[in-house]
């Protein structure tokens, strides 16, 4: 047990540091806008890294390396699709969404933006979109809980249920205290930890071999098809992996970072920083899984845990190859990946419940202090729900992420894109398109998953077509709506 003490100390130090940042953010939080959007004052550096860290959850250091370890480079199509999707999201959505949400009566949440964009007096659009956020984020948060539990379970040989609660409490504490600023500041630190770990670990794996020839021979002996990026994949499978990129246009925890940036002029620099970070991290994750195949072929005495659960490949490599003190820092990167995404998701759920249900439907005249505290307790409520969903120790991180990612991408992706570019879009088009996207994902996942087609593809297409058809069949938006759209479009073009 003594050999694990340095790792434990490093972990505890890291968690305490995050809580301290939460306390600092608490002092800078004076109203509800500060708590859920940081007062729209994030610079390009924090925006870029916090968006990246909140995007790349525990699946980056667990799910993706595990998929590569199990299937070889054929799983790299996920990374390619994500890079293309993220770049397009920064390019065509980020700046426009920042301006449009401010013009639409300073909307603080996506349901708030949708409601204001289409003058939804009956608040149906707000309620339905908030409900969809809660459904899929409960699943998404559960994936983060599973990843955190797997980390503590592997490192400290504790029962899954105990590990689940410890990892959850570590994240909940600083989100509860500091809100959006705490999440954004900690995400920036966590992004640095993640890239450090993902670049260093593959290098150490390679250094454990005498030369690249030995690596190649070990790869061929373990999995001859590992180097083939096509492998046994069909055209449908490749399209499905690339389609992960479509999900970016509808992810609330990423889009909220665009809404919080201090200025549209900060977006291009943030895009360059964010995309560089993302490409390096994805490359490191792929390399860790790929070279891990060779390492455990060469060292079969260490391979039993990884062969039983490929998602532990990064953790096992770290524990074997590094000094316990360094391993503690690197393994903290997995906790960082889990905490960064989970914290943002908890905050988005909290803001949705507080702004779109509590304030909108129950307490229209609630004070700012009251809303902040309601938001904090909503964090606890969503966290408890996610813990319940994650309580099954057989849960897989990548599977949970894929389902939630598809749900958001199909329900909100076409809605976000068309609302920013097409002023003829109507409230009914938005409502029915959003519902159709979510329903198609759920139905496809449960009844037609054996087709091999990722459910985001039919969901995204059906949602977009529904929005266009219903909007064109209905009455055109009134002058007030189109004037606000034109004003936002004009501001974006003059300030970018």
KEZA-900169 format. One record per residue: x, y, z of N, C-alpha, C in turn; residue in one letter. Coordinates in steps of 0.001 Angstrom, whole numbers, plus 500000, padded with zeros to 6 digits. Example, Ala and Ser with C-alpha at 12.3 -4.5 7.8 and 13.67 -1.06 7.14 Angstrom:
# residues 2
513190494310507800512300495500507800513200496700507800A
512850497750507080513670498940507140512900500030507870S
//
This chain:
# residues 496
500828498785500000500000500000500000500856501256500000X
502054501158500597502911502343500686503309502858499323X
503425501938498351503810502361497010502748503230496354X
501508503140496860500437503948496291500306505297496971X
500977505481498100500832506721498841501169507980498043X
502272507990497276502562509191496482501437509527495516X
500852508512494883499749508746493966498546509302494715X
498272508749495862497146509220496666497346510664497104X
498567510982497529498875512353497957498681513330496802X
499177512948495626499038513800494442497571514032494113X
496794512969494212495369513076493927494671514017494902X
494959513841496182494328514684497188494707516148497000X
495973516377496674496430517747496419495663518359495252X
495477517575494202494765518056493019493314518419493356X
492635517550494087491237517802494435491104519038495321X
492009519172496294491987520351497167492205521621496352X
493117521573495380493379522740494527492128523146493756X
491381522179493247490154522490492512489111523149493422X
489010522665494646488050523246495585488451524683495934X
489748524926496075490228526289496360489853527231495217X
490009526749493979489601527560492824488107527841492881X
487339526838493306485904527039493466485589528133494468X
486349528175495556486141529219496564486497530599496019X
487552530661495205487923531940494574486820532409493637X
486259531457492862485180531811491943483928532234492711X
483728531645493882482576531996494712482589533492495026X
483766533998495304483892535432495652483630536327494446X
483839535786493221483615536576492007482204536403491457X
481381535598492127480018535329491662479042536185492449X
478450537168491774477556538097492458476099537950492035X
475845537320490864474471537146490408474352535857489608X
473136535554489133472896534296488446473626534231487111X
473749535357486423474506535380485169475952534994485402X
476529535476486503477895535079486855477973533578487114X
476959533048487804477001531635488201476925530696487000X
476115531043485968475938530098484860476641530511483571X
477085531787483436477807532188482218479054533016482510X
479404533165483776480603533930484099480523535385483704X
479277535912483571479103537312483200479544537614481782X
479661536596480929480118536751479536481439537515479466X
482436537062480220483701537783480213484916536857480093X
484740535694479493485878534797479298486720535247478114X
488041535224478282488949535535477186489123534341476263X
489890534551475176490029533508474160490746532273474691X
491759532462475547492534531320476047491673530423476943X
490986531042477903490135530267478806488965529662478044X
488391530416477103487288529893476295487714528651475532X
488885528730474883489364527615474059489622526366474885X
490380526513475957490751525340476743489589524797477567X
488733525682478059487589525182478821486593524482477904X
486438524994476665485563524316475702486124522949475355X
487444522880475160488069521604474840487981520615475978X
488263521080477183488238520185478349486823519708478650X
485836520586478501484460520177478761483956519225477684X
484530519319476493484181518411475396484802517034475604X
486119517020475822486839515751475904486755515169477312X
485740514377477532485487513813478855486386512613479110X
485984511794480079486767510619480411486948509657479253X
486097509787478214486232508888477073487554509123476335X
488112510364476419489357510659475729490521509842476283X
490559509636477585491640508882478201491246507454478553X
489978507116478345489529505753478640488842505118477427X
487754505718476978486986505135475887487745505031474580X
488390506138474142489093506132472862490342505242472877X
491244505375473870492381504441473915491922502982474002X
490836502731474733490315501374474848489807500841473523X
489119501709472752488614501300471438489767501004470480X
490808501836470509491984501616469654492706500336470082X
492844500122471375493504498911471875492758497658471428X
491451497725471431490640496555471095490570496305469596X
490446497388468798490176497226467360491262497754466442X
492255498454466982493307499008466142492937500364465576X
493679500798464560493528502152464022492227502377463260X
491443501329463060490163501526462382489229502427463192X
489472502539464506488656503418465344489072504882465244X
490109505169464464490603506550464344489605507439463623X
488646506819462923487653507625462203486820508473463154X
486654508026464380485955508868465373486709510178465562X
488027510078465754488852511267465976488807512199464769X
488866511631463569488821512452462354487490513197462266X
486403512477462515485087513111462481484951514216463515X
485478513984464713485399514992465772486203516244465435X
487366516066464848488194517221464482487478518080463438X
486905517454462430486185518202461397484976518914462001X
484219518195462827483032518785463429483348519940464361X
484396519780465180484770520847466119485224522098465385X
486016521905464333486503523063463546485345523822462924X
484382523102462340483214523755461747482375524451462804X
482276523856463979481511524466465059482110525802465482X
483430525832465648484118527089465958483928528098464822X
483988527629463588483986528520462433482622529136462161X
481571528323462173480273528822461710479261529082462825X
479477528500464017478485528652465089478935529606466183X
480192529497466614480646530187467831480325531679467846X
480806532413466857480610533859466846479157534254466711X
478458533596465807477043533923465594476216533650466852X
476470532522467509475705532207468708475972533219469812X
477223533662469929477563534670470945476735535934470741X
476610536391469496475862537615469212474359537385469323X
473880536309468725472436536060468708471870535891470120X
472583535200470997472047535015472347471982536338473109X
472899537237472830472852538540473502471732539406472934X
471577539396471615470494540171470990469130539615471388X
469030538307471541467749537697471941467555537846473449X
467520539100473886467242539464475274468225538834476263X
469507538790475859470574538291476720470248536893477260X
469915535991476366469578534616476743470755533961477459X
470471533304478598471524532705479412471656531198479208X
470617530572478653470640529129478407470135528865476993X
470359527668476474469843527343475145468317527379475097X
467600526786476068466134526916476038465681528371476078X
466400529193476824466121530625476894466292531255475508X
467369530900474830467628531415473476466544530967472504X
466194529689472512465167529180471601463839529906471834X
463477530069473093462210530717473428462184532163472952X
463272532900473201463332534300472799463446534463471288X
464191533562470655464411533645469199463088533574468436X
462125532764468937460875532549468211459648533111468929X
459889534013469909458773534626470656457790533569471166X
458317532615471879457512531503472396456767531949473657X
455607532573473461454846533108474586454318532010475506X
454002530850474958453453529746475760454542528905476420X
455800529192476096456962528548476715457058527044476446X
456383526596475404456431525173475054457824524796474588X
458414525633473751459751525367473224460777525324474348X
460649526235475284461559526276476429461460524996477258X
460242524566477538460040523399478396460509522118477709X
460166521949476435460553520727475719462067520639475578X
462712521759475210464172521740475047464864521497476387X
464321522073477452464888521840478782464732520373479185X
463606519782478846463358518380479163464344517469478420X
464590517775477154465550516991476367466954517112476955X
467323518318477380468628518524478007468766517653479253X
467740517626480064467804516850481305467898515349481031X
467160514859480036467199513425479713468593512996479280X
469125513676478278470402513232477716471598513605478596X
471479514694479349472586515028480253472636514093481449X
471500513553481840471518512554482908472358511356482471X
472192510955481192472991509852480640474454510265480513X
474675511484480028476036511982479824476774512109481166X
476094512660482141476703512783483476477023511411484058X
476148510444483779476392509085484251477686508523483664X
477978508854482405479227508381481786480441508949482515X
480341510218482937481430510807483706481591510160485064X
480471509849485690480521509169486987481178507791486856X
480827507070485782481418505752485546482925505867485347X
483347506841484532484774507016484266485542507337485544X
484988508233486370485641508566487627485712507379488566X
484635506618488621484613505433489488485633504399489029X
485736504195487720486723503257487183488149503667487578X
488395504968487570489719505474487923490058505158489378X
489171505523490297489426505281491715489444503789492028X
488584503028491357488538501588491552489857500944491142X
490398501384489998491648500808489488492849501225490325X
492870502473490745494046503001491437494150502542492877X
493041502506493567493078502292495006492402500998495442X
492052500164494444491509498833494731490333498907495700X
489427499824495403488247499979496259487009499496495519X
485928499177496218484695498745495560484156499816494617X
483507499385493551482983500318492549482055501350493165X
481170500916494055480196501839494645480873502937495456X
481913502574496205482662503568496985483389504534496064X
484024503980495025484752504808494055483809505785493363X
482584505333493079481592506183492415481266507417493255X
481061507227494543480704508350495415481880509305495623X
483071508777495781484239509638496004484503510524494788X
484486509926493587484747510716492373483653511755492154X
482397511402492482481293512347492306481420513529493260X
481740513257494507481866514328495500482991515291495128X
484081514755494569485212515607494175484786516659493161X
483926516273492224483470517215491198482372518130491714X
481406517556492405480254518330492855480678519508493729X
481716519303494532482095520316495516482422521661494881X
483283521664493828483663522986493306482620523564492359X
481783522720491731480688523251490912479655523912491820X
479342523251492920478366523771493877478809525133494402X
480096525249494691480590526483495314480741527616494305X
481441527347493195481892528432492337481166528642491037X
480333527686490601479574527864489369480443527919488127X
480015528731487150480634528741485825482093529175485858X
482406530191486650483795530655486709484707529563487252X
484251528870488282485049527772488839485245526681487794X
484162526352487081484245525318486052485217525730484947X
485129526980484499485985527445483410487453527536483830X
487712528072485015489098528184485477489712526808485711X
488948525906486335489490524567486574489650523807485261X
488734524036484313488865523391483006490164523768482326X
490574525014482481491816525471481846493016524719482415X
493050524554483736494131523774484367494040522314483950X
492831521789483931492631520392483582493031520113482134X
492795521063481243493201520898479850494718520777479738X
495442521561480547496898521455480560497373520102481049X
496720519594482101497061518264482616496807517185481576X
495696517289480875495313516269479904496308516190478755X
496712517332478215497637517300477075499016516820477517X
499421517179478728500694516694479275500692515168479359X
499623514611479899499537513163480076499454512434478746X
498668512971477826498438512282476554499648512331475623X
500480513337475758501688513394474936502835512604475552X
502895512579476876504020511929477545503873510408477583X
502680509908477811502499508455477976502884507648476747X
502449507999475524502893507229474349504407507253474164X
505031508376474502506493508465474393507158507466475330X
506651507371476556507218506426477519506996504973477090X
505879504709476454505644503352475939506681503008474888X
506933503926473976507916503673472919509322503517473490X
509638504301474507510972504210475121511178502885475851X
510092502194476156510230500894476819510678499792475859X
510648500102474555511123499161473541512531499551473100X
513254498600472563514621498882472108514622499707470828X
513663499451469927513564500221468690512179500021468086X
511911500733466989510595500675466369510327499319465718X
511383498633465326511197497303464742510548496363465747X
510981496460467003510407495632468055508926495980468262X
508595497264468158507205497705468283506361497096467166X
506883497188465944506151496675464781505916495172464887X
506936494452465306506816492995465447505786492635466521X
505796493371467615504838493109468688503408493401468230X
503229494476467458501908494810466926501399493722465988X
502279493249465107501882492206464156501544490899464860X
502279490601465928502018489368466671500701489450467435X
500388490634467947499172490791468756497923490920467883X
497952491892466956496790492147466104497282492547464710X
497355491612463787497879491905462442497120493013461724X
495825493190462049495025494206461364495049495563462073X
495834495679463152495793496903463958496221498137463187X
497119497984462215497628499146461472496725499559460322X
495713498773460025494821499043458891493682499954459353X
493627501171458814492603502119459268491210501763458742X
491157500873457781489857500395457307489445499153458085X
490410498215458262490141496990459001488969496228458422X
488092495804459297486896495075458866485688495992458742X
485927497296458749484816498241458748484126498307457388X
482813498379457423482027498606456214481924500109455960X
481374500460454818481168501880454504480243502528455532X
479212501802455938478264502315456940478975502579458264X
479869501674458640480592501829459902481499503059459872X
482194503279458762483082504444458640482268505735458675X
481149505756457950480284506940457956479763507203459368X
479422506141460074478911506288461442479965506875462373X
481206506432462231482283506963463071482557508430462749X
482580508757461453482787510159461055481637511047461525X
480446510474461630479259511253461987479290511777463412X
480231511297464225480383511897465556480575513405465452X
481186513859464370481418515296464191480145516109464129X
479040515499463656477762516216463597477280516621464987X
477689515869465978477186516116467322477586517453467898X
478689518029467409479191519273468003478186520410467938X
477396520463466875476496521595466697475373521646467726X
475189520556468490474083520541469434474444520267470873X
475740520345471220476146520018472597476039521245473507X
475073521278474432474886522469475276476119522843476084X
476873521851476603478014522165477462479177522768476668X
479181522603475340480193523255474498479668524604474008X
478423524632473570477832525868473057477794526964474114X
477634526575475379477575527578476443478892528329476562X
480010527694476184481296528391476191481326529496475134X
480715529250474004480642530288472971479796531462473447X
478745531164474188477864532216474699478561533080475736X
479581532522476397480224533223477516481467534010477127X
481944533880475894483166534562475495482969536079475549X
484021536815475849483879538258476059483558539034474784X
484005538533473632483776539251472378483903538298471197X
483184538610470130483302537812468901484733537861468373X
485419538951468628486794539084468141487755538103468804X
487351537552469936488191536559470618488058535168470006X
487029534956469182486730533627468664487847533059467772X
488377533813466783489410533211465915490630532708466680X
491105533492467631492250533052468421491893531849469279X
490692531872469850490235530728470643490146529477469775X
489697529639468535489595528496467625490969527885467356X
491958528716467124493307528210466856493872527469468071X
493701528060469243494190527408470473493440526098470718X
492121526163470620491291524998470917491541523840469965X
491666524130468666491863523056467690493256522441467813X
494267523264468111495612522719468321495623521773469510X
495017522202470596494929521366471794494194520064471489X
493094520172470778492267519000470502493009517974469637X
493667518433468587494373517518467681495500516801468412X
496242517533469243497329516914470001496787515884470997X
495692516217471673495121515294472658494569514036471999X
493845514196470908493313513030470207494439512148469666X
495487512803469144496635512043468657497297511247469771X
497417511848470943498013511160472078497165509994472557X
495841510181472564494940509104472993495003507917472041X
495020508212470745495131507142469743496466506415469885X
497537507187470072498872506588470202498969505716471448X
498367506153472544498410505363473788497734504009473599X
496560504003472973495872502748472728496602501861471737X
497143502484470692497811501739469618499107501101470102X
499969501901470730501237501349471217501033500477472451X
499882500675473119499555499790474224499378498348473772X
498904498165472539498776496807471983500136496118471990X
501149496832471499502503496270471436503074496047472831X
502844496989473729503413496887475072502900495653475808X
501591495449475781501041494323476536501252492985475826X
501510493033474521501949491817473833503349491426474297X
504199492437474485505578492219474918505661491902476417X
504664492367477175504663492176478636503345491542479075X
503112490288478704501818489646478984501492489525480465X
502518489583481335502261489466482768501444490639483313X
501407491767482551500638492942482978499288493050482266X
498994492121481360497910492329480396496526491909480876X
496414491181481974495117490593482341494039491645482589X
494388492712483300493399493747483615492912494436482344X
493845494777481456493497495480480223492680494584479296X
493031493329479234492283492413478369490853492215478869X
490669492292480175489314492192480735488509493465480517X
489180494603480551488512495887480324489461496817479570X
489379496858478228490293497682477429490294499157477794X
489209499650478405489136501075478749490118501460479859X
490793500489480455491793500786481487493210500855480917X
493373500783479601494715500682479014495586501878479385X
495047503084479324495839504272479648496259504264481112X
495343503907481997495653503870483430496734502842483735X
496611501661483134497581500606483419498964500959482887X
499041501558481725500339501992481180501000502999482119X
500203503924482608500732504953483502501263504356484797X
500494503457485390500897502848486660502169502004486504X
502340501380485339503496500503485110504752501293484762X
504617502336483947505783502986483340506340504163484126X
505563504736485043506000505967485690506266505769487179X
507150506609487691507347506737489126506002507104489772X
505700506581490967504386506842491576504018508319491687X
505012509171491929504704510608492029504264511155490664X
505000510784489628504650511239488277503337510584487842X
503173509303488183501938508599487835500728509295488460X
500906509790489673499812510505490322499388511729489539X
500382512456489005500079513655488207499376513269486913X
499887512228486257499313511822484970497916511229485144X
497761510402486173496441509833486409495439510899486858X
495953511966487445495066513083487778494482513698486518X
495161513497485372494633513996484102493340513288483734X
493239511996484098491981511288483837490881511885484701X
491209512119485972490242512772486846489898514159486305X
490903514847485752490672516169485163489695516077484001X
489896515074483143489000514902481997487578514621482456X
487463513777483464486139513439484006485505514666484649X
486263515335485506485721516463486259485361517633485356X
486174517893484322485927519055483472484610518936482726X
484371517762482136483122517580481396481931517445482332X
482088516631483366480986516407484295480568517704484974X
481532518526485351481204519778486036480395520697485136X
480794520773483860480062521637482938478662521108482684X
478544519793482565477230519193482341476304519411483536X
476845519256484731476041519511485927475566520961485964X
476444521859485546476097523276485576475030523611484539X
475139523029483347474123523265482316472767522735482777X
472763521550483368471507521001483904470945521906484991X
471818522359485863471394523245486946470792524534486404X
471466525142485437470973526399484871469647526195484147X
469495525032483497468243524735482804467090524607483798X
467308523848484870466270523684485875465927525006486557X
466965525808486813466766527059487547466136528137486675X
466726528378485497466269529458484617464988529088483879X
464920527852483385463832527489482469462645526813483147X
462822526371484369461690525806485113461353526667486336X
462325526794487241462063527478488504461684528947488290X
462547529690487599462277531121487406461150531361486415X
461181530638485305460211530879484245458792530464484630X
458668529349485349457346528805485624456869529006487058X
457810529089488011457411529109489419457652530443490118X
458833531043489909459208532251490665459783533298489731X
458922533962488981459385534950488000460134536102488655X
459814536415489890460437537559490576461512537128491571X
462048535943491388463082535456492308464300536375492270X
464908536599493429466098537442493498467303536703492920X
468348537464492596469566536858492047470205535899493042X
470209536281494310470801535412495330470022534112495438X
468704534212495378467857533026495446468144532096494264X
468268532662493078468520531840491883469864531133491967X
470866531833492478472195531208492620472113529997493537X
471413530137494664471325529026495607470447527896495089X
469385528242494376468576527199493729469443526440492725X
470255527197491961471157526562491003472118525602491666X
472629525976492829473554525097493556472870523793493986X
471664523905494468470975522692494925470512521836493746X
470278522463492593469962521684491395471165520849490953X
472382521376491176473596520605490894473577519303491686X
473218519403492958473160518206493802472102517226493310X
470949517741492899469852516876492458470240516090491207X
470822516776490224471222516107488982472345515112489250X
473252515485490135474364514592490462473859513288491074X
472887513383491949472328512176492573471643511290491532X
470948511903490579470319511138489507471371510423488667X
472453511136488326473524510539487521474210509393488269X
474403509565489567474999508488490381474124507242490327X
472815507447490386471894506321490299472014505596488966X
472118506361487871472247505749486546473588505048486368X
474612505549487059475966504997486916476238503856487884X
475257503478488680475500502504489742475781501095489223X
475446500841487950475736499526487358477220499426487010X
477991498563487655479430498474487400479784497955486003X
478796497453485266479047496954483916478928498057482861X
478585499259483274478419500363482328479732500671481609X
479616500996480307480774501365479505480742502858479188X
481875503521479351481954504965479174481585505362477756X
482216504731476771482021505139475381480577504930474932X
479944503861475385478572503595474999477611504652475519X
477790505058476771476937506098477352477138507437476655X
478406507776476383478713509038475706478095509060474311X
478221507956473580477710507888472208476209508155472158X
475466507597473098474008507771473131473637509231473400X
474240509807474445473934511192474792474393512155473701X
475568511897473138476121512748472068475160512783470871X
474645511612470503473703511533469391472406512264469706X
471929512112470932470687512771471323470762514273471189X
471819514859471711471987516311471609472245516754470173X
473086516004469468473426516386468097472214516411467197X
471329515424467339470145515353466482469051516322466913X
468844516471468218467773517333468712468094518820468541X
469338519198468822469699520619468832470579521067467669X
471324520148467048472243520543465987471576521279464839X
470601520659464157469916521371463069469202522631463553X
468653522575464758467947523726465328468888524909465507X
470067524670466058471048525742466247471494526310464902X
471868525439463981472379525891462684471345526711461924X
470133526196461816469110526902461039468644528171461742X
468619528171463066468189529380463779469179530528463613X
470435530186463356471465531215463180471599531692461740X
471106530905460773471325531235459364470039531465458566X
468875531046459101467640531094458306466546531818459076X
466253533048458670465272533810459428463832533398459120X
463635532570458089462278532091457762461838530947458701X
462755530453459501462443529364460423461386529807461436X
460454528900461744459347529239462631459424528483463958X
458594528921464900458535528272466210458112526807466075X
457073526554465280456613525175465098457673524312464425X
458392524895463485459480524161462840460536523770463856X
460904524719464724461895524445465764461407523371466723X
460155523481467154459601522543468133459528521121467582X
458924520972466414458769519634465853460096519041465406X
460989519881464890462301519382464487463090518848465665X
463030519570466773463736519148467983463171517826468527X
461875517726468583461242516502469081461554515320468172X
461435515515466863461702514433465912463145513954466033X
464102514890466155465502514504466294465740513626467508X
465187514021468648465374513253469882464690511895469799X
463459511861469281462698510613469212463354509619468261X
463814510099467105464462509207466142465710508566466745X
466499509349467490467690508795468141467309507681469113X
466313507935469941465905506947470945465351505685470267X
464490505874469276463893504727468584464951503938467828X
465815504644467111466848503965466330467797503178467237X
468176503788468344469081503135469280468485501845469830X
467185501858470101466559500723470767466002499661469821X
465751500042468553465108499080467659465890498778466379X
466734499724465943467430499524464666468948499646464779X
469465499496465976470912499606466154471673498505465416X
470979497376465109471655496277464420471979496615462965X
471481497752462466471840498187461114473284498662461044X
473868498993462212475239499481462257475364500968462012X
474255501638461710474284503074461436474114503842462743X
475058504741463028475000505530464256473736506372464253X
473006506353465344471679506958465413471670508463465208X
472816509120465313472838510569465090472533510920463642X
472867510012462702472683510313461272471205510399460904X
470400509359461149468973509513460837468304510588461689X
468748510734462937468167511752463797468416513154463279X
469663513439462880470040514765462381469286515077461089X
469242514117460159468585514333458871467085514563459058X
466446513717459843464999513855460073464663515172460765X
465495515579461712465265516842462416465363518031461459X
466415518055460626466609519161459684465464519244458684X
465073518100458135463968518084457170462667518532457808X
462421518104459038461199518499459738461150520003459959X
462269520582460387462324522032460612462004522786459331X
462627522383458239462448523082456962461020522939456450X
460498521701456448459157521457455903458084522153456735X
458134521987458065457119522603458927457198524128458855X
458401524673458789458549526136458704457963526679457402X
458230525992456286457728526455454989456218526296454867X
455654525287455524454212525085455474453455526077456354X
454117526621457343453467527536458275453603528996457859X
453016529839458662453069531281458423454463531814458728X
454940532736457902456279533301458088456357534036459428X
457557534088460049457725534806461327457344536276461183X
456871536865462274456466538267462219457666539203462122X
457381540461461931458436541444461684459366541612462884X
458825541509464082459652541657465288460751540586465332X
460383539359465009461355538261465025462414538455463954X
461988538795462754462953538954461664463862540164461873X
463331541218462516464164542389462796465279542053463785X
464953541264464825465988540858465777467035539971465102X
466572539098464222467507538243463486468437539108462641X
467891540067461924468700540943461070469676541771461896X
469238542217463073470113543001463945471291542161464424X
471030540916464825472107540025465254473052539729464099X
472504539510462931473328539223461753474206540424461422X
473652541618461537474419542831461260475536543024462284X
475214542832463549476228542983464615477367541978464442X
477006540761464082478048539742463891479003540144462774X
478466540615461674479299540978460519480173542202460782X
479692543092461659480479544298461941481494544125463063X
481314543072463888482210542910465033483205541759464891X
483000540881463906483883539708463805485272540096463346X
//
